[in-house]
């Protein structure tokens, strides 16, 4: 199974367009210290020819341009992207669909709840129904978006997208609006969970034994954004479990049998983004990798 991390940052990317926090500033002035990153998305293939795009980042055009495996190869119009899967309705996971509107056939997969948030916004009608088929998927039901690639969606604790929040919002609820994806091909297994509000016993049992885990790395500490002086929300409030601290993902997953452990969806204020920093070295000493754009895995 071939996996390419197209985008490893959280919403806004790195550097964020309007941010002068120390990490964004360093990404502009010294990319050797902080690698710029685009917004969260991966591509997966069983054979290196036919690809599933998991989440459509606002940066998808750049991500396709930066990764030759996704370039057109035949005739005047072609794409090796055969399908797109959404794990939630966040802007940083769906806005790229507007770029994929150029009359290119593919199938769009997601739960009924996630696809419903897309359908309810008529701007996405630019993906003509006769060209892009929308296929709702039930939780815990295996399907094959690309021949040779089997995917099973499962609920993870989360919250509704920011643009759908109201007074009834519940953080940490397990519904079909925030899901993880178990992706299998050729006897290998990848778990992709870019957004997670809490690590539960059910989640630990679900991912035990996977060859690789790509997991929500939005914040190192719950109050990263507050410490950086650029926000008032904690990681828990945003629906993202911190890497460290009581109940953090590193602690919660320490006793789970997992092959490679990789943090994705990393916010621009997270200090692990700084190469050779104490925070990065600590994370790496605990057998976690901090993803960067273009990181490729051959499972």
N, C-alpha and C positions, 0 to 999 in steps of 0.2 A: 504494500500500500504506500502510495506517495502522498506526502502532506507538505504543503507550503503555507507558512504563516504570511499572508499578504499584508496584514496590518496588525500591529501589536499594541497600539495605544487605545485608550478609552476615548469617549466623545471629545472632539476638539483637536485630537492629534497632538503631536509634539514637534516643534513648538506650537502651542495654540496661537491662533492668529492675533489675538489681542492681549496676550499675557507676557508680562515681564518678570514673572517669578524667577528665582535663581536658576531653576532647572531649564525653563524655556530660554532664558537669556544665554545659558551655557550652550544649549543646543544650537543657537544661532552663531555664537562666537567661536565655539570649539567643538565641532561635531565628533572629534575623536574622544571627547570626554562624555558627551551625551549624544547618542545617535538619534537623528530625527526619526519619527515614526508616524505612520498613517493609522487611520481608525480601524477598529477590530474587524477582521475577516480572515478566513482560511480557504484554501482550495484542496480538495482531496480527490485522488484518482486510484483505481485499482491497477491501471496499466500504463499510466503516464500519457495516455492519449485522450481519454474522455474524462472530464473533470466536473465535480460537484463544487459549486461555490456555496460556502456556508456563511450567510449574512452578506448583505450588499452595502458596503461602506460608502459614505459620501465620496471617499477617495478612490472608488473602484477604477475609474479611468486610469489614474496614475498606477494603481496596483497591477492592472493588466499590462500596461506599458512596461513596467519594471520586471515582469516575469514572462520570459519568452515562451514558457509552456502554455500560456494562455493566448498567444498571438494567433491571428487567422493564418490558415495554412493552405486553403484550397479555394480556387475560383475567385470571384470578385467579392463575395461576402461569405464569411465562415467564422465560426468560433468553436474551440474545443470545450467551451462551457456548455454542458448539456442540461444542467439543472441548477436551481438556486434554492437553498433551504434557509428559512428564517428561524432563529431561536427565540426572538421576542420582537416587539414592535418599536423598539427604541429608534429614534431618529438616526443614530449612528449605525444602525443595522438595516434600515430600510431605504434611506434616502438615495442610495446608489442604484436602486431599481429605476430611477428616472433616467439614469445614464444608459441603462440596458433596454432602451425603447426603440432602437433603430431597426425594427423589422426582423430581428433575429429570433428564430424559434427556440424556446426552452420551456421547461416546466418549472413552475414556482410552487414549492412545497412549504407547509407549515401547519400547525394546528388550526382548527376552525377559528379559535379565538384570535390567533395572530393574523391569519389571513383576513379575518373580519375587520381588523383595524386598518388594513391596507385597502380593502374594498370600500370601507366607509369614507375614505378620503379620495374624492374623484380625480385628484391630480394624477393618481396612479393608473387612471384609465388610458394614459398615453401608451401603456403596454397593452396593445390591442388583444382582445380576448381570442381572436382567431389565430394569433401568433404565439402568445404566451398563455399556456394553460395553467390554471390555478388548481392545485390538488390538495384538499384538506387531508390531514393525516391524524389518525387516532393515537393517543398516547399508548405506549407499550406494544404497538403493532409494527412489526418489521416491514420495511418496504425497500424497494430497489430503485433509487433515483437514477442510477447509472448502472448498466449491466456489470455484474461482478462486485458491486458495492452495496452492502446491506446497512440500513440505518434504522435505529429504534429511538424514538423520542420519549423522554421521561420528564416528569415534572420536577423542578427544583424550587426551593424557597426563593421567592422574589417579590416583585411588585409590578404594577402596571407601568407602562412608559410614562415619563414625566408629562408629556403632552395630554395624557388621559387621566392624570391624577385629579381626584376630587375629595370631598370630606369623608367618603366611604372607603378610601384607600387603606389597605392592610398590608403592612410590610412583613414579609416572611411567609405569606400564604403560598400553598402549593397548588397551583392552578395550571391551566394549559397556556397561560400567557407568558410564562418564563420556563423554558425547557432546556435540558441538556440533550446531547446527541451521542449515542453509542454508534460508532461507525466501524464496520468490519469488512475485511477483504483478505483473501488468501491466507486465512487462519490467523490474522492479526487484528488487534482491537484498539481503537482510539476513543477516548471519552473527551468531548468538547463541551466545556461549561464556562462560557465567557461572562455570565452573570449569575451570582448566587448570594443570597442574603444570609444563609446559615448552613452549616454542615451538620446534617442529621445522620442518625444511625442508618436510616434507609438509604441515604445517598452513599454512605461509606460502603454498604453492602453491594450497592449497584455497581460501583466502579472498582471494587476489589478484583485484582488480577489483570487489569488492562495493561497493554504494552506501553501506552503513553497517556498522560492526562494533561490537557490544556485547560487551565483553571483560572477563574477570576482573580486578577492581581491588582485590582483598581487602587487600593490603598495599602500602605505598609502598616500604618497606625490608624486607628479609627478617626483621629482628628487631623490627618495630614493636611487637609485643605484649610482648616482653621489655623494650624501652625504656620502655614505658608502665607496667611493673611489674605487669601483670595476667595474665601467662601465661608459659609456658616454651617453647612451640613456635614454631619459625620458620615463615615462609610456605612454604618448600620442604617442610618436614615435614608441613604441613597439606594439601599437594597444590595449592598456589597459587603461581604464578610472581609474583615482586614486580614492581611497575611499573618500578622503577629498579635500577641496579646491573648487574654483568656477567651477561648472559643474561636480564635483565629484559625485560618485554614492550615497553617503549618502544624500547629499543635493538634488540631482535630484529625488530620490525615496521617499523622506520624506512624500510626500502627497499622495502616492499610497497605496491603501488598500492591504496589504500583511500579511499573517499569520506569519510564522517564517522567519526571514532574516538571511542568513548564508553566510559568505564569504568563497570561495574556491579558488584554484589556487593561492596560496599566495607565493610570491617570498621570497627567503631566506634572503633578506635585509630588509624586512618589519618589523618594530619594534613591531607591534601588536602580533607577534609570542612569545614575551617574556611575560610569565605569570606574572600577577599582575603589569605590567608596566603601566605608565600613559597613554600610547597610547592604550593599551588593555582596560583599565578601561573606557577610553573615548568612544571607539567603543561600548563596552557593555552597557554603559549608554544611548546610542542612539538605543538600542534594536536590535543590530546586534550580531551574534555569530561568533567567529573565529573558523573555522572548524579544527578538528584534525582527523587523520586517525582512522578509526573504529567508528566514530560517527554514530549512528544508529537512524533513525527516523521511527516512526510508525504513518502514516498519516491516 
